[in-house]
Amino acid sequence: MADEQTTTNDNPVENTILGSGSDNQGDWRSSLPDELKNDATLQNFKDVESLAKTVVHQQKVLGSRIPIPKTDEERSELYTKLGRPESGEAYDFTIPDTHKSHFNEDQVKEFRNVAHQIGLNNEQTKALIDFQVKSVDHELQRQSINLSATKQTTEDTLKKEWGYDYDKQVRNAQRALQVYGNEELNELMNGEAGNIPAVIKLFARLGSEVTEDMAKNTQNNSLATSPLDAQSEIDNIFSNATDPYHDNMHKDHMNRVEYMRQLHEKRFGK
């Protein structure tokens, strides 16, 4: 009996905590509530250390992210953090002097306001202005190419119609523009209108009636006199019955008619 007892005690049943040989670290989730213990997410972590490392890493990542704003105040705060200036006037961009005529001042002001409203930073507005400047360049280049092509077509058409009189007719048209033109008309004729055959032929007919003296004396409808003096000169011409202005057959009649027209323009405006 003693031997049996000894034999039995040689392999004692390990029923104490320290002597049981159990490893609680292998089952670190056992102390968690059931709803967490059985969560599939935790099955990917073998111990508390790996879980802790993952949590720390995720917090760092979340801390560097920008939350989606839900209110106007949050949106405004976000725009400020992203570099939006305090106001639209504070945007720092420059329009080249060569392109300022293509940018309406009111439109530029409105662009500043809209850019600020939608939260653009300074770099973004500069990029948009640079894009618009390049667009203007491309459009001017396109217009120049089109004008050149249209000019050639118009020349071919008029040369075919006028033949050897082409150069003479062109000079007539230029003379008429010199006498009857003004700043607005000259600008118009420097564009597409200056390549329209019907327009050129009209000026050519007008120019055929313009004398060389008229062409010399005209100052593109701008007389070197005051409106008050212009009125006095108009009165003198009207009161002088012998002035060529009143004689359709006089050689200087057309010259005086043009002079009178310019006087009226100076007195009463364009």
Buried (B, 14 or more C-beta within 10 A) or exposed (E): EEEEEEEEEEEEEEEEEEEEEEEEEEEBBEEEEEEEEEEEEEEEBEEEEEBEEEEEEEEEEEEEEEEEBEEEEEEEEBBEEEEBBEEBEEBEBEBEEEBEEBBEEEEBEEBBEEBBEEBBBBEBBBEBBBEBBEEBBEEEEEEEEEBEEBEEEBBEEBBEEBEEEBEEBBEBBBBBBBBBBBEEBEEBBEEEEBBEEEBBBEBBEBBBEBBEEBBEEBEBBEBEBEBEBBBBBBEEBEEEEEBBBEEEEBEBBBBBBBBBBBBEBBBEEE
